[in-house]
């Protein structure tokens, strides 16, 4: 039985949710694999020294900032983080090599950004026959060195045409770029359940004859929801605050002229989306894709506070004509008026989408595993063909499967003869 490691971390919650969704579909589709969910930070800091020194986990400060809406300046901080990761690269590689040698996976699937160079290089050094896959859980890369690295003989799974083009632009081969029809969302968002929409609205105290907006700003909510609630006092709302109970309590105290429902953490987000007519939130790829899957046109807030990895998403919404994007929550009332004035148009555009990514990825992973097996057992001539080198390689130089950390090219030697070149 093959072992597949799905690498995630808890920054923001979307990476873990994507890993769990993929794990569930792999199981439901019956693939004969042992799937392990691996928290990257537990591998890098197995003794939890960071928490011992600071009193919090590596992702806690980031998640608290999301909950408070303190996201301005994250672009500059991202570059500082990436510089630190580059400085720590030798240590990260050694730590990860130790893990790979102990865990011995047959396939490594990364669902995290920023650390793919260290993970790939360490895997190539420790287990050179094991393929490495990066599944982008954002709609586009934020170059340089966020999701897609140069000069790595690995696979990429991309949920948008923009991400595919970014992988091509960095020189990656077509057979290692795998396009899907969207982003990973949980399987329950595809479940077809009979629902008495009118009755459920009445049960919640909502008027079935009036439009309902669902407001969701990720798993930790956002202070922006308070402004939205104040400015939409005449609009029926379902406000989902996630694990931010303080925010939920404050929202419940606000006066409103229209019925509204305030929720804390719930595992029934898909159910509440089915009761709504439109979505209001930040341009996060997860909640955006979930809303669209439920047929909801979207209203997004896109401004200087938008995180770098989510800025393309608003552009995608405009291009696909599936919603409205405004620069500030202070104009949310105008955004809702625009949405309701063109609701049928937006619904028509949303209905044309068909995101099946979470179901498409396991067969992609299966083909990558199969190709790796064929390459291990292939004769030397076939291995050369599979590696994409058509010219002759001197006998004894090429292993049956070179390390994925070495990209093979066939270049001219100083004497004018042909010589294979491995480029790190």
C-alpha beads as a LAMMPS data file, in Angstrom:
LAMMPS data file: protein, C-alpha beads

424 atoms
423 bonds

1 atom types
1 bond types

-500.0 500.0 xlo xhi
-500.0 500.0 ylo yhi
-500.0 500.0 zlo zhi

Masses

1 110.0

Atoms # bond

1 1 1 0.000 0.000 0.000
2 1 1 1.342 3.415 -0.998
3 1 1 1.711 6.133 1.626
4 1 1 0.695 9.674 0.696
5 1 1 1.662 12.576 2.966
6 1 1 -0.562 15.667 2.779
7 1 1 1.425 18.595 4.226
8 1 1 -0.516 21.456 5.816
9 1 1 -0.296 24.057 8.573
10 1 1 -2.893 25.983 10.563
11 1 1 -2.297 29.527 9.316
12 1 1 -5.763 30.761 8.405
13 1 1 -7.367 27.317 8.476
14 1 1 -7.747 26.915 4.711
15 1 1 -4.697 24.680 4.277
16 1 1 -5.891 22.234 6.921
17 1 1 -9.426 22.274 5.498
18 1 1 -8.095 21.513 2.012
19 1 1 -5.979 18.629 3.323
20 1 1 -8.937 17.137 5.171
21 1 1 -11.209 17.516 2.154
22 1 1 -8.671 15.782 -0.074
23 1 1 -8.191 13.015 2.479
24 1 1 -11.969 12.425 2.628
25 1 1 -12.348 12.214 -1.159
26 1 1 -9.349 9.881 -1.524
27 1 1 -11.047 7.592 0.971
28 1 1 -14.475 7.871 -0.661
29 1 1 -13.072 7.192 -4.141
30 1 1 -11.438 4.028 -2.832
31 1 1 -7.794 4.705 -3.652
32 1 1 -5.593 2.036 -1.992
33 1 1 -3.369 4.492 -0.162
34 1 1 -2.477 5.208 3.416
35 1 1 -3.010 8.954 3.751
36 1 1 -1.264 10.908 6.500
37 1 1 -2.060 14.508 7.389
38 1 1 1.254 16.073 8.392
39 1 1 1.438 19.426 10.172
40 1 1 4.598 21.017 8.779
41 1 1 5.370 22.980 11.933
42 1 1 5.213 19.826 14.053
43 1 1 7.897 18.362 11.794
44 1 1 10.060 21.484 11.945
45 1 1 9.599 21.956 15.692
46 1 1 8.812 18.509 17.131
47 1 1 9.578 19.597 20.708
48 1 1 7.326 22.654 20.456
49 1 1 10.157 24.976 21.453
50 1 1 8.543 27.965 19.763
51 1 1 5.487 27.686 21.999
52 1 1 7.662 27.183 25.061
53 1 1 9.563 30.390 24.302
54 1 1 6.681 32.606 23.148
55 1 1 3.576 31.095 24.743
56 1 1 1.865 30.661 21.367
57 1 1 2.038 28.502 18.268
58 1 1 3.765 29.718 15.060
59 1 1 0.410 30.473 13.405
60 1 1 -1.380 32.008 16.419
61 1 1 -0.308 35.619 15.894
62 1 1 -1.248 35.448 12.212
63 1 1 -4.673 34.015 13.061
64 1 1 -5.287 36.667 15.723
65 1 1 -4.475 39.378 13.203
66 1 1 -6.988 37.878 10.794
67 1 1 -9.653 37.871 13.512
68 1 1 -9.011 41.551 14.301
69 1 1 -8.687 42.552 10.659
70 1 1 -5.084 43.742 11.109
71 1 1 -3.924 42.615 7.676
72 1 1 -2.443 45.811 6.246
73 1 1 1.313 45.510 5.739
74 1 1 1.262 41.733 5.293
75 1 1 2.871 42.127 1.866
76 1 1 6.034 43.571 3.399
77 1 1 5.965 41.026 6.208
78 1 1 5.666 38.228 3.652
79 1 1 8.974 39.262 2.080
80 1 1 10.628 39.363 5.504
81 1 1 9.289 35.871 6.267
82 1 1 10.602 34.577 2.957
83 1 1 14.029 36.087 3.652
84 1 1 14.084 34.349 7.038
85 1 1 13.087 31.033 5.430
86 1 1 15.947 31.442 2.940
87 1 1 18.416 32.071 5.773
88 1 1 17.092 29.041 7.670
89 1 1 17.107 26.868 4.536
90 1 1 20.023 24.556 5.544
91 1 1 18.469 23.887 8.953
92 1 1 14.996 23.324 7.458
93 1 1 16.394 20.891 4.899
94 1 1 18.226 18.872 7.569
95 1 1 15.131 18.700 9.768
96 1 1 12.921 17.649 6.875
97 1 1 15.430 15.087 5.590
98 1 1 15.314 13.382 8.967
99 1 1 11.537 13.240 8.789
100 1 1 11.391 11.860 5.230
101 1 1 13.917 9.135 6.054
102 1 1 11.857 8.072 9.062
103 1 1 8.406 8.420 7.467
104 1 1 9.281 7.007 3.998
105 1 1 6.275 8.363 2.027
106 1 1 5.623 7.267 -1.565
107 1 1 4.202 10.657 -2.532
108 1 1 4.438 14.068 -0.865
109 1 1 1.669 16.595 -1.501
110 1 1 2.215 20.111 -0.211
111 1 1 -0.806 22.326 0.450
112 1 1 1.276 25.177 1.913
113 1 1 3.229 28.099 0.400
114 1 1 6.690 29.498 1.183
115 1 1 8.287 26.227 2.316
116 1 1 8.182 24.276 -0.968
117 1 1 11.846 24.828 -1.811
118 1 1 13.012 23.375 1.503
119 1 1 10.551 20.490 1.349
120 1 1 11.394 19.641 -2.249
121 1 1 15.179 19.831 -1.819
122 1 1 15.110 17.755 1.362
123 1 1 12.915 15.090 -0.226
124 1 1 15.146 14.971 -3.316
125 1 1 18.177 14.402 -1.114
126 1 1 16.581 11.857 1.217
127 1 1 14.250 9.915 -1.110
128 1 1 15.110 10.817 -4.718
129 1 1 12.546 8.435 -6.240
130 1 1 9.580 9.986 -4.415
131 1 1 7.588 12.550 -6.442
132 1 1 6.691 15.934 -4.969
133 1 1 3.452 17.789 -5.710
134 1 1 2.380 21.307 -4.783
135 1 1 -1.385 21.870 -4.750
136 1 1 -2.048 25.607 -4.835
137 1 1 -4.811 26.466 -2.382
138 1 1 -4.770 30.053 -3.657
139 1 1 -6.174 31.079 -7.014
140 1 1 -2.823 32.485 -8.138
141 1 1 0.803 32.605 -7.081
142 1 1 2.378 35.693 -5.473
143 1 1 5.827 35.603 -7.060
144 1 1 8.577 35.228 -6.273
145 1 1 8.968 32.164 -4.044
146 1 1 5.426 31.907 -2.692
147 1 1 3.857 28.821 -4.290
148 1 1 5.843 28.105 -7.463
149 1 1 9.640 27.771 -7.356
150 1 1 11.938 27.696 -10.377
151 1 1 14.194 24.770 -11.264
152 1 1 12.335 22.106 -9.317
153 1 1 11.412 18.895 -11.126
154 1 1 8.055 18.549 -9.423
155 1 1 4.326 18.677 -10.145
156 1 1 1.881 21.563 -9.673
157 1 1 -1.899 21.385 -9.348
158 1 1 -3.447 24.711 -10.361
159 1 1 -7.073 25.762 -9.902
160 1 1 -7.131 28.685 -12.344
161 1 1 -5.791 29.506 -15.793
162 1 1 -3.745 32.288 -14.199
163 1 1 -1.876 29.812 -11.962
164 1 1 -1.238 27.507 -14.926
165 1 1 0.299 30.389 -16.882
166 1 1 2.455 31.348 -13.900
167 1 1 3.856 27.800 -13.693
168 1 1 4.584 27.827 -17.428
169 1 1 6.287 31.215 -17.181
170 1 1 8.731 29.777 -14.635
171 1 1 9.762 27.072 -17.090
172 1 1 7.878 24.053 -15.795
173 1 1 6.992 21.313 -18.273
174 1 1 3.423 20.881 -19.461
175 1 1 3.225 17.306 -18.210
176 1 1 3.997 18.530 -14.682
177 1 1 1.333 21.254 -14.621
178 1 1 -2.123 19.880 -13.844
179 1 1 -5.142 22.151 -14.270
180 1 1 -8.292 21.593 -12.245
181 1 1 -11.709 23.220 -12.576
182 1 1 -11.393 25.299 -9.397
183 1 1 -10.230 25.308 -5.800
184 1 1 -10.539 22.535 -3.205
185 1 1 -13.677 22.778 -1.084
186 1 1 -15.157 20.269 1.336
187 1 1 -17.254 17.436 -0.143
188 1 1 -20.369 18.469 1.817
189 1 1 -20.690 21.511 -0.434
190 1 1 -21.520 19.108 -3.270
191 1 1 -24.160 17.150 -1.356
192 1 1 -27.615 17.386 -2.891
193 1 1 -29.978 17.632 0.050
194 1 1 -33.665 18.354 -0.104
195 1 1 -34.355 21.516 1.842
196 1 1 -37.523 23.451 2.670
197 1 1 -35.878 26.825 2.055
198 1 1 -38.958 28.840 2.917
199 1 1 -39.654 26.823 6.059
200 1 1 -36.046 27.016 7.237
201 1 1 -35.999 30.767 6.783
202 1 1 -39.159 31.097 8.844
203 1 1 -37.700 28.859 11.541
204 1 1 -34.735 31.236 11.840
205 1 1 -37.005 34.272 12.004
206 1 1 -36.231 35.429 8.455
207 1 1 -38.838 36.673 5.977
208 1 1 -38.934 34.140 3.071
209 1 1 -40.079 36.849 0.653
210 1 1 -37.079 39.159 1.177
211 1 1 -33.453 38.692 0.059
212 1 1 -30.936 37.309 2.552
213 1 1 -27.199 37.931 2.562
214 1 1 -24.707 35.601 4.226
215 1 1 -21.680 37.368 5.747
216 1 1 -18.539 35.290 6.329
217 1 1 -14.941 36.447 6.846
218 1 1 -13.076 33.168 7.355
219 1 1 -12.890 30.896 10.348
220 1 1 -12.004 33.691 12.759
221 1 1 -14.441 36.368 11.577
222 1 1 -13.497 40.039 11.234
223 1 1 -14.265 43.354 12.884
224 1 1 -15.430 44.496 9.442
225 1 1 -18.594 42.495 10.071
226 1 1 -19.635 45.090 12.672
227 1 1 -19.528 47.877 10.084
228 1 1 -21.405 45.730 7.590
229 1 1 -24.120 44.942 10.126
230 1 1 -24.532 48.640 11.034
231 1 1 -24.729 49.793 7.416
232 1 1 -27.140 47.020 6.387
233 1 1 -29.684 47.489 9.151
234 1 1 -32.505 47.091 6.588
235 1 1 -31.083 43.922 4.978
236 1 1 -31.713 40.391 6.228
237 1 1 -28.379 38.836 7.161
238 1 1 -26.900 35.566 8.361
239 1 1 -23.608 36.517 10.033
240 1 1 -21.143 33.635 10.556
241 1 1 -18.391 34.561 13.045
242 1 1 -16.491 31.271 13.223
243 1 1 -14.560 30.820 16.448
244 1 1 -14.741 34.516 17.316
245 1 1 -17.371 34.376 20.061
246 1 1 -16.593 37.914 21.226
247 1 1 -17.499 39.202 17.764
248 1 1 -20.701 37.146 17.720
249 1 1 -21.723 38.532 21.114
250 1 1 -21.124 42.118 19.963
251 1 1 -23.098 41.589 16.759
252 1 1 -26.070 40.294 18.727
253 1 1 -26.263 43.599 20.617
254 1 1 -26.486 45.774 17.488
255 1 1 -29.896 47.221 16.613
256 1 1 -31.428 46.163 13.296
257 1 1 -34.618 46.959 11.411
258 1 1 -34.465 43.657 9.496
259 1 1 -34.289 40.108 10.886
260 1 1 -30.818 38.651 11.207
261 1 1 -29.130 35.488 12.465
262 1 1 -25.753 35.571 14.247
263 1 1 -23.785 32.319 14.405
264 1 1 -20.540 31.337 16.084
265 1 1 -18.675 28.276 14.904
266 1 1 -20.849 25.933 12.846
267 1 1 -20.165 22.890 10.719
268 1 1 -23.324 23.682 8.733
269 1 1 -22.019 26.565 6.616
270 1 1 -23.244 24.849 3.441
271 1 1 -26.759 24.639 4.900
272 1 1 -26.877 28.335 5.750
273 1 1 -25.493 29.260 2.337
274 1 1 -28.391 27.412 0.732
275 1 1 -30.770 29.692 2.618
276 1 1 -29.104 32.887 1.346
277 1 1 -29.342 34.832 -1.925
278 1 1 -25.859 36.374 -1.984
279 1 1 -22.547 36.273 -0.113
280 1 1 -20.547 39.072 1.536
281 1 1 -16.945 38.481 2.608
282 1 1 -13.245 38.823 1.983
283 1 1 -11.786 37.384 -1.223
284 1 1 -10.468 34.199 0.388
285 1 1 -10.355 31.279 -2.071
286 1 1 -12.132 28.855 0.266
287 1 1 -15.238 30.771 1.308
288 1 1 -15.464 32.386 -2.150
289 1 1 -15.465 28.970 -3.856
290 1 1 -17.906 27.533 -1.327
291 1 1 -20.373 30.368 -1.905
292 1 1 -20.165 29.989 -5.676
293 1 1 -20.680 26.235 -5.390
294 1 1 -23.933 26.955 -3.551
295 1 1 -25.021 29.249 -6.373
296 1 1 -24.433 32.518 -4.503
297 1 1 -23.163 35.627 -6.297
298 1 1 -20.569 37.368 -4.155
299 1 1 -19.819 40.821 -2.767
300 1 1 -16.125 41.154 -1.909
301 1 1 -14.183 43.839 -0.088
302 1 1 -10.873 44.366 -1.898
303 1 1 -8.516 47.090 -0.654
304 1 1 -5.142 47.721 0.988
305 1 1 -6.130 45.395 3.825
306 1 1 -6.574 42.480 1.416
307 1 1 -3.842 39.892 1.870
308 1 1 -1.367 39.595 -1.045
309 1 1 -2.382 36.034 -1.908
310 1 1 -6.062 37.046 -2.193
311 1 1 -5.747 40.152 -4.393
312 1 1 -6.091 38.286 -7.686
313 1 1 -9.359 36.728 -6.506
314 1 1 -11.279 39.984 -6.796
315 1 1 -9.965 40.417 -10.336
316 1 1 -11.155 36.878 -11.142
317 1 1 -14.634 37.690 -9.782
318 1 1 -14.853 40.753 -12.023
319 1 1 -13.626 38.842 -15.061
320 1 1 -16.087 35.999 -14.494
321 1 1 -18.931 38.456 -13.706
322 1 1 -20.011 36.475 -10.647
323 1 1 -20.208 39.358 -8.211
324 1 1 -19.424 42.874 -7.063
325 1 1 -16.140 44.161 -5.609
326 1 1 -15.904 47.353 -3.550
327 1 1 -12.919 49.046 -1.959
328 1 1 -14.493 49.609 1.451
329 1 1 -17.173 48.200 3.746
330 1 1 -18.371 51.796 4.061
331 1 1 -20.019 51.413 0.641
332 1 1 -21.502 48.003 1.371
333 1 1 -25.042 49.365 1.116
334 1 1 -24.350 50.489 -2.464
335 1 1 -22.753 47.118 -3.224
336 1 1 -25.893 45.302 -2.022
337 1 1 -28.103 47.593 -4.109
338 1 1 -25.943 46.826 -7.163
339 1 1 -26.109 43.107 -6.415
340 1 1 -29.893 43.019 -6.054
341 1 1 -30.339 45.128 -9.176
342 1 1 -28.441 42.544 -11.277
343 1 1 -29.108 39.411 -9.253
344 1 1 -30.427 37.332 -12.161
345 1 1 -27.388 38.198 -14.291
346 1 1 -24.965 37.218 -11.557
347 1 1 -26.863 33.995 -10.845
348 1 1 -26.664 33.049 -14.519
349 1 1 -22.891 33.555 -14.545
350 1 1 -22.446 31.580 -11.308
351 1 1 -24.497 28.690 -12.711
352 1 1 -21.980 28.284 -15.562
353 1 1 -19.187 27.372 -13.140
354 1 1 -18.504 23.702 -12.476
355 1 1 -15.790 23.304 -9.848
356 1 1 -14.961 19.610 -9.296
357 1 1 -11.358 20.108 -8.170
358 1 1 -11.430 18.021 -4.992
359 1 1 -12.660 15.038 -7.041
360 1 1 -10.197 15.645 -9.890
361 1 1 -7.037 15.731 -7.777
362 1 1 -6.893 12.081 -6.533
363 1 1 -6.751 10.684 -10.115
364 1 1 -3.991 13.218 -10.874
365 1 1 -2.046 11.971 -7.851
366 1 1 -2.638 8.364 -8.950
367 1 1 -1.152 9.100 -12.385
368 1 1 1.899 10.700 -10.753
369 1 1 2.410 7.620 -8.549
370 1 1 2.007 5.329 -11.581
371 1 1 4.505 7.343 -13.624
372 1 1 7.036 7.162 -10.799
373 1 1 6.619 3.379 -10.643
374 1 1 7.058 3.007 -14.406
375 1 1 10.162 5.157 -14.348
376 1 1 11.744 3.055 -11.595
377 1 1 11.228 -0.142 -13.570
378 1 1 11.745 1.217 -17.106
379 1 1 14.743 0.199 -19.246
380 1 1 17.386 2.865 -19.652
381 1 1 16.123 4.047 -23.083
382 1 1 12.544 4.367 -21.840
383 1 1 13.688 6.215 -18.715
384 1 1 15.497 8.706 -20.931
385 1 1 12.344 9.250 -22.982
386 1 1 10.189 9.730 -19.885
387 1 1 12.703 12.251 -18.565
388 1 1 12.341 14.250 -21.766
389 1 1 15.905 13.840 -23.083
390 1 1 15.974 12.586 -26.661
391 1 1 19.737 12.686 -27.224
392 1 1 22.142 9.936 -26.336
393 1 1 23.551 9.816 -22.819
394 1 1 26.880 8.054 -22.180
395 1 1 26.465 4.620 -20.662
396 1 1 26.767 4.530 -16.920
397 1 1 26.083 8.244 -16.428
398 1 1 22.329 8.281 -16.026
399 1 1 20.652 6.514 -13.140
400 1 1 17.304 4.858 -13.816
401 1 1 15.673 7.740 -11.916
402 1 1 17.684 10.851 -11.104
403 1 1 16.837 12.833 -8.014
404 1 1 13.842 15.127 -8.533
405 1 1 16.079 17.884 -7.187
406 1 1 18.129 17.649 -10.372
407 1 1 16.518 18.866 -13.568
408 1 1 17.990 17.008 -16.520
409 1 1 18.978 18.848 -19.666
410 1 1 21.160 17.720 -22.540
411 1 1 23.751 20.389 -23.307
412 1 1 26.790 20.793 -25.505
413 1 1 30.153 19.871 -24.001
414 1 1 33.316 21.955 -24.421
415 1 1 34.577 19.554 -27.069
416 1 1 31.426 19.886 -29.101
417 1 1 30.198 16.449 -28.062
418 1 1 27.020 15.759 -26.177
419 1 1 27.135 15.608 -22.400
420 1 1 24.261 15.377 -19.902
421 1 1 24.010 18.192 -17.391
422 1 1 22.296 18.001 -13.981
423 1 1 21.294 21.453 -12.753
424 1 1 20.493 21.960 -9.075

Bonds

1 1 1 2
2 1 2 3
3 1 3 4
4 1 4 5
5 1 5 6
6 1 6 7
7 1 7 8
8 1 8 9
9 1 9 10
10 1 10 11
11 1 11 12
12 1 12 13
13 1 13 14
14 1 14 15
15 1 15 16
16 1 16 17
17 1 17 18
18 1 18 19
19 1 19 20
20 1 20 21
21 1 21 22
22 1 22 23
23 1 23 24
24 1 24 25
25 1 25 26
26 1 26 27
27 1 27 28
28 1 28 29
29 1 29 30
30 1 30 31
31 1 31 32
32 1 32 33
33 1 33 34
34 1 34 35
35 1 35 36
36 1 36 37
37 1 37 38
38 1 38 39
39 1 39 40
40 1 40 41
41 1 41 42
42 1 42 43
43 1 43 44
44 1 44 45
45 1 45 46
46 1 46 47
47 1 47 48
48 1 48 49
49 1 49 50
50 1 50 51
51 1 51 52
52 1 52 53
53 1 53 54
54 1 54 55
55 1 55 56
56 1 56 57
57 1 57 58
58 1 58 59
59 1 59 60
60 1 60 61
61 1 61 62
62 1 62 63
63 1 63 64
64 1 64 65
65 1 65 66
66 1 66 67
67 1 67 68
68 1 68 69
69 1 69 70
70 1 70 71
71 1 71 72
72 1 72 73
73 1 73 74
74 1 74 75
75 1 75 76
76 1 76 77
77 1 77 78
78 1 78 79
79 1 79 80
80 1 80 81
81 1 81 82
82 1 82 83
83 1 83 84
84 1 84 85
85 1 85 86
86 1 86 87
87 1 87 88
88 1 88 89
89 1 89 90
90 1 90 91
91 1 91 92
92 1 92 93
93 1 93 94
94 1 94 95
95 1 95 96
96 1 96 97
97 1 97 98
98 1 98 99
99 1 99 100
100 1 100 101
101 1 101 102
102 1 102 103
103 1 103 104
104 1 104 105
105 1 105 106
106 1 106 107
107 1 107 108
108 1 108 109
109 1 109 110
110 1 110 111
111 1 111 112
112 1 112 113
113 1 113 114
114 1 114 115
115 1 115 116
116 1 116 117
117 1 117 118
118 1 118 119
119 1 119 120
120 1 120 121
121 1 121 122
122 1 122 123
123 1 123 124
124 1 124 125
125 1 125 126
126 1 126 127
127 1 127 128
128 1 128 129
129 1 129 130
130 1 130 131
131 1 131 132
132 1 132 133
133 1 133 134
134 1 134 135
135 1 135 136
136 1 136 137
137 1 137 138
138 1 138 139
139 1 139 140
140 1 140 141
141 1 141 142
142 1 142 143
143 1 143 144
144 1 144 145
145 1 145 146
146 1 146 147
147 1 147 148
148 1 148 149
149 1 149 150
150 1 150 151
151 1 151 152
152 1 152 153
153 1 153 154
154 1 154 155
155 1 155 156
156 1 156 157
157 1 157 158
158 1 158 159
159 1 159 160
160 1 160 161
161 1 161 162
162 1 162 163
163 1 163 164
164 1 164 165
165 1 165 166
166 1 166 167
167 1 167 168
168 1 168 169
169 1 169 170
170 1 170 171
171 1 171 172
172 1 172 173
173 1 173 174
174 1 174 175
175 1 175 176
176 1 176 177
177 1 177 178
178 1 178 179
179 1 179 180
180 1 180 181
181 1 181 182
182 1 182 183
183 1 183 184
184 1 184 185
185 1 185 186
186 1 186 187
187 1 187 188
188 1 188 189
189 1 189 190
190 1 190 191
191 1 191 192
192 1 192 193
193 1 193 194
194 1 194 195
195 1 195 196
196 1 196 197
197 1 197 198
198 1 198 199
199 1 199 200
200 1 200 201
201 1 201 202
202 1 202 203
203 1 203 204
204 1 204 205
205 1 205 206
206 1 206 207
207 1 207 208
208 1 208 209
209 1 209 210
210 1 210 211
211 1 211 212
212 1 212 213
213 1 213 214
214 1 214 215
215 1 215 216
216 1 216 217
217 1 217 218
218 1 218 219
219 1 219 220
220 1 220 221
221 1 221 222
222 1 222 223
223 1 223 224
224 1 224 225
225 1 225 226
226 1 226 227
227 1 227 228
228 1 228 229
229 1 229 230
230 1 230 231
231 1 231 232
232 1 232 233
233 1 233 234
234 1 234 235
235 1 235 236
236 1 236 237
237 1 237 238
238 1 238 239
239 1 239 240
240 1 240 241
241 1 241 242
242 1 242 243
243 1 243 244
244 1 244 245
245 1 245 246
246 1 246 247
247 1 247 248
248 1 248 249
249 1 249 250
250 1 250 251
251 1 251 252
252 1 252 253
253 1 253 254
254 1 254 255
255 1 255 256
256 1 256 257
257 1 257 258
258 1 258 259
259 1 259 260
260 1 260 261
261 1 261 262
262 1 262 263
263 1 263 264
264 1 264 265
265 1 265 266
266 1 266 267
267 1 267 268
268 1 268 269
269 1 269 270
270 1 270 271
271 1 271 272
272 1 272 273
273 1 273 274
274 1 274 275
275 1 275 276
276 1 276 277
277 1 277 278
278 1 278 279
279 1 279 280
280 1 280 281
281 1 281 282
282 1 282 283
283 1 283 284
284 1 284 285
285 1 285 286
286 1 286 287
287 1 287 288
288 1 288 289
289 1 289 290
290 1 290 291
291 1 291 292
292 1 292 293
293 1 293 294
294 1 294 295
295 1 295 296
296 1 296 297
297 1 297 298
298 1 298 299
299 1 299 300
300 1 300 301
301 1 301 302
302 1 302 303
303 1 303 304
304 1 304 305
305 1 305 306
306 1 306 307
307 1 307 308
308 1 308 309
309 1 309 310
310 1 310 311
311 1 311 312
312 1 312 313
313 1 313 314
314 1 314 315
315 1 315 316
316 1 316 317
317 1 317 318
318 1 318 319
319 1 319 320
320 1 320 321
321 1 321 322
322 1 322 323
323 1 323 324
324 1 324 325
325 1 325 326
326 1 326 327
327 1 327 328
328 1 328 329
329 1 329 330
330 1 330 331
331 1 331 332
332 1 332 333
333 1 333 334
334 1 334 335
335 1 335 336
336 1 336 337
337 1 337 338
338 1 338 339
339 1 339 340
340 1 340 341
341 1 341 342
342 1 342 343
343 1 343 344
344 1 344 345
345 1 345 346
346 1 346 347
347 1 347 348
348 1 348 349
349 1 349 350
350 1 350 351
351 1 351 352
352 1 352 353
353 1 353 354
354 1 354 355
355 1 355 356
356 1 356 357
357 1 357 358
358 1 358 359
359 1 359 360
360 1 360 361
361 1 361 362
362 1 362 363
363 1 363 364
364 1 364 365
365 1 365 366
366 1 366 367
367 1 367 368
368 1 368 369
369 1 369 370
370 1 370 371
371 1 371 372
372 1 372 373
373 1 373 374
374 1 374 375
375 1 375 376
376 1 376 377
377 1 377 378
378 1 378 379
379 1 379 380
380 1 380 381
381 1 381 382
382 1 382 383
383 1 383 384
384 1 384 385
385 1 385 386
386 1 386 387
387 1 387 388
388 1 388 389
389 1 389 390
390 1 390 391
391 1 391 392
392 1 392 393
393 1 393 394
394 1 394 395
395 1 395 396
396 1 396 397
397 1 397 398
398 1 398 399
399 1 399 400
400 1 400 401
401 1 401 402
402 1 402 403
403 1 403 404
404 1 404 405
405 1 405 406
406 1 406 407
407 1 407 408
408 1 408 409
409 1 409 410
410 1 410 411
411 1 411 412
412 1 412 413
413 1 413 414
414 1 414 415
415 1 415 416
416 1 416 417
417 1 417 418
418 1 418 419
419 1 419 420
420 1 420 421
421 1 421 422
422 1 422 423
423 1 423 424
